[in-house]
Structures are given as structure tokens and as C-alpha cells.
Amino acid sequence: MGGSSPAHYTPLSKPTPTAVSFFKKSKLYPLAIVTILCSLSYLFGAWHHAGATTDPSLGTTINCFTTSRNTTNAPTTTNAQQQQQLDFATHHTAQDDIAATAAIKEFPPCDVKYSEYTPCEDQERSLKFERDRLIYRERHCPEKKELLKCRIPPPHGYQNPFKWPLSRDLAWYANVPHKELTVEKAVQNWIRFEGDRFRFPGGGTMFPNGADAYIDDIGKLINLKDGSIRTAIDTGCGVASWGAYLLSRNVLTMSFAPRDTHEAQVQFALERGVPALIGVIASKRLPYPSRAFDMAHCSRCLIPWGQYDGAYLMEVDRVLRPGGYWILSGPPINWKKHWRGWERTMDDLNAEQLQIENVTKSLCWKKLVERNDISIWQKPLNHLSCNKLKKSSSFCPAHDPDKAWYTSLETCLTPLPEVFDAGEVAGGEVEKWPRRLRSVPPRISRGSVDGVTPEIFQKDSQLWHKRVAYYKNINNQLGQAGRYRNILDMNAFLGGFAAALVQDPLWVMNIVPVEAKANTLGAIYERGLVGTYQSWCEAMSTYPRTYDLIHADSVFTLYKDRCEMEDIMLEMDRILRPEGGLIIRDDVDVLLKVKRIADALNWDSRIVDHEDGPLEREKLLFAVKLYWTAPASADEI
């Protein structure tokens, strides 16, 4: 069950001032003595680490992550590597000795039947809930007593995904062993099975000529090239080919679909290296802030948009940016041509389209165009023109439009921030991409994010450039283009970590915990990044082995006394790929406890100094989840 261990790494240390200048200040004599003793201790410890390589430009010893597996067009194997002894970079308190004598808790592998376990979308549990409005497909998490205390096993034969951009078109069968879609969607060109892998030709139900050609058709109707459209949401995404092909146009798409009879559609999307979550529009708001997306899309997603008093379209309106677009293809669009193939009556389809048209009018949307199989509506820049609605009860009462964690849908129009001119963008106009990333988000410049000023935003951006540079010096694979594709930031704040990595061929799921002091997810979207809300006392709405790298800044301090540290780490282990990396920042005493659990989870981990040196209490834990899989079944032996 075990696998090879990556080579170890040692901490970097910052150069200290020269002795002459240092001792000019007599008050610093005690500090100088402490510094010299710490340096001697560090050098003595570093002398014990065999196999380190020296970087003359940094004047310090560096060991970098390496993995024994690589991604090629053929299956790969794991070669054994020599284990090396780990040691801490600094020793601050007696907690070291306490941790060393504590009993080590074990986390054995789970049964192979849990290899695709998604706790809050468990199919057996979902059957206990209402079928009406697909409520049974929403999040329904296990109680504390039901939580698994074991490690989710990768399927036998699992191997590293193909590197991007090859992964857009290919995935290993062993990683997602489901052929149902290859049969059900065979004529629609979604996915093909070819020996030991799947191929994704880019087809879709409503785009038989491929996603690229379909997006080109959309591009003839609205501008996809000038940077005004950066973030998109794809409801009922299938295997997310629409989002996958938009990436080459610098449009970042949040794709989602329920875990349903198709079984693996979101899992395939993530295996391809495309942002996605398990989700459904049912009775609760989508886990995104208001005014987040420049474009929303549904291609035969089978959502009854006109039903339930238009609640689902009202939710799209909430998350759509002022001036944003909603694109619909499939039933009932162009029903006069397709009604026989859809096996529905003309009257039924005509009534459905009238329902949609009536709801969009109530939202003050403007229908821009209906050409062939595509219809596009545009949300107004503000609500000044909606005078008729203002006189009625159509607007929702005063509430937080960004609240979206287990928040019920409403059949009312989410009011936009007030404006004084008909041409003014409600809430403030965002810059075009890529200027959007570095510009102060309108939510911050207008003072609507508690405790965050434009000055704090600028300092945070500078801080994360410095930190990511430090990360790349310790984990050289983070600096290798293509090594990591799917990255999770568990406590993203303003998205600075993601912004510092934006030039690399990767994407970051920015999480704003619902327990965080400030709700900053709206500002993250205004930067042109994507993310979601999450409580880490519960499991994430994603499959096992979703992410290549997990970043956790002060997560365990945030959740102290809220939920168990080991449960959060078991969830991290569930959603991290074999040989995936982790970077955890926290107080040194917290990290000592994290280290103990990391060892029990069979992570190869090490605590290193803060980027500002050993005197900082905050430390970093770098870790790699070792490669292992479930044993071969009787049929595979």
C-alpha cells in the first residue's frame, strides 16, 4: 500500500547583518548572542542532512521536492527512493517534547468501496430527502458520529493525470473508471474510451461541431476578446468542455453539475484540469457572492427556468454582474426546428419559452439576440430603469445578497447597489482583464468589505508575491510550469496567493470560510478569480483526488474550538491527489500538532521557518502525500 517518498527539503534562512554593523548597537548584544547560537545550531543540524544541494546564489542549503512518478502518454511506475531523516528548523517551546511522547493515532486505509466517497453528496444518504425540486441532490452532510476516520484509497492503478493542456483532451481510465457516459453520450461526442484512457473530443449535446466552434458562434454575438468577460458560470456542465475551451480565451469558468446518474461528469471535469464543483440549483442559493460572473451559460442543462415563480433565473440574476450575459441553448430555444427530436409537443415547448421570456422581463433583462440554437439576454447596468418593479413587491427585502451558505432561494429580485445616473454600473465598474487582477476591486474601493482598505489590498498583493517566491525556493516543483494544475487555497482572504501564480498554467479555487471575519469572496471575483464559500467543519463538494496542491493559511487557528483538527486534515487528504503537495501556515504550536497528524496520514512533512526568519512564531509546514492505492481486486490479479 505504501509508495516511494519524495526527496526532502531544508528550510531557507535569511542572511543576517554583518558583525561590524550589528554590534554598533550595544542594546543588541543579547540578541546577537542568541542569533549566533541559533545559527550554530542550525548549521550543525543542516550538516546532518545528506543529499542536499547547494545554491551558491542564495548561500544556503536547499533540498527540493521530487516525485518518482511523471505524466507521459504512457503509464508510469514508481521507483523506490531512500528515506531521509526529518528535523525541525526551529525549536520554540517544550511542546516538542509533549508531542514526541504523545500516543500516535493511526488512520488506516478505508475500504476500497469508498474510493470515490463524497461525504456531503453521498447517494445513499441523499435518498432520505425530498425528490421535489431536486432537494435530495443538494448538500446533506454526515453527522459527527458518522465521519470516517480512515484514508480514502485511490483506485488500483491510479497515476498522475496528463499535464495541461494535454489533460484537456485525455484522462486515465484507471483514475475515473466509469464508462457510462461513453455509451449514453456516444452520439454527442462528449467522451470516448480508448484502451487505457478517455478522450474528450470537445463535443456537447448542443454543439456537435465541438466546443470551440460553439464558442466561436457565441463570440459572433458578444465580445469574448476584449477582456470585459473574464468569469463565467456553467450550469449543468456535463464534462465541462465549454469551460475547458474558454480557458484559451482567458475566460475562467466555474462549472457545476449534480452527482447524478451520469456519475462522473464533474469528476471528469476536474481530472481534465478544469474548475468544477458538485452542485445543483434546487432550494438553496449557489455558494457564490452576488455580482460575481460576467457570463452565465446553460446548454441543455434541463433546469426548469420558468418554474417555481422563476426562482432559478432569479438566482442567476443574483450572481450575474451588472451588464452580464445569460446564454441559453437547447430546449426550448429554436423549438420549431427541434421539437420532434426532443420528443415534446410544440405547445409544451412554446409555453416553456413564454415562461422564460416573462421571467427575464420581470428581471429587467434585455434579450439581445436569438440566432439558430443560441439565445442571449443581458442584465441591466443598474435598476434605475426598473421603475415599475420599484412600485411593486418584486424586490427582495433588505438582506445580505452575498450570503450563500445554506441560504434559501427567494422568488424576488436581488436589488443592485444604488446609482445616480442611468449609465452608472451598480456597485462599480470592474476593469477589463488582465488589468482587473491588479486593480483595487470596487467592493474595496467603495468600503463595503469590513476592515479592508485599498492600502491593505495593495500591501496584501505585495506580501503574497514575496511569499510565493519563498514557496518556490523551498518546493521547486511549484516553480515548474505544469507540475500542479488544480490548486486549492483554503483561506484565500483577497486571493493574493492565486494572483501571484496567475502567470502559471494552473487555476486556484479560492475558499472564503463562512467563519472568516470578513466576506471577501466578492472582491476575489472582482479581481477575475474564482472561488466558493465553505465551512471546513464539513466536507467540500468535490470528489476525492481533486487537487494537486493545497494551501492553508491560518486555517487551524480559525477553526480552533470549532471542529476537530484531524477531521479537517482527513478531508485535505481525501481531496488531495497522491504525490500532491501541501503548504500550511500557522502558529508553531499549532503546526506541531498538525505535524503529528500528518505523520499518521503518511504525509512526508517538514516544518520550516517563516519567510521573515526564525524569530517569527508563524511557521510553515511543507508536505507531500505519498503515493499509494487500493490493492488489486481479484479480477485484476
Buried (B, 14 or more C-beta within 10 A) or exposed (E): EEBBBBBBBBBBBEEEEEEEEBEEEEEEEEEBEEBEEBEEEBEEBBEEBEEBEEEEEEEBBBBBBBBBBEBEEEEBEBEEBEEBEBBBBBBBEEBBEEEEEEEEEEBEBBEBEBBBBBBBBBEEBBEEBEEEBBBBBBBBBBEEEEBBEBBBBBBBBBBBBBBBBBBBBBBBBBBBBBBEBBEBBEEBBBBBBEEEBBBBBBBBBBBEEBBBEBBBBBEEBBEBEEBBBBBBBBBBBBBBBBBBBBBEBBBBBBBBBBBBEBBBBBBBBBBBBBBBBBBBBBBBBBBBBBBBBBBBBBBBBEBBBBBBBBBBBBBBBBBBBBBBBBBBBBBBBBBEEBBEEBEBEEEEBBEBBEBBBEBBEBBBBEBBEBBEBBBBBBBBBBBBEBEEBEEEEBBBEEEEBBBBBBBEBBEBBBBBBEBEEEEBBBBBBBBBBBEBBBBBBBBBBEEBBEEBEEEBBEEBBEBBBEBBEBBBBBBBBBBEEBBBBBBBBBBBBBBBBBBBBBEBBBBBBBBBBBBBEEBBBBBBBBBBBBBBBBBBBBBBBBBBBBBBBBBBBBBBBBBEEEBBBBBBBBBBBBBBBBBBBBBBBBBBBBBBBBBBBBBBBBBBBBBBBBBEBBEBEBBBBBBBBBBBBBEEEEEEE
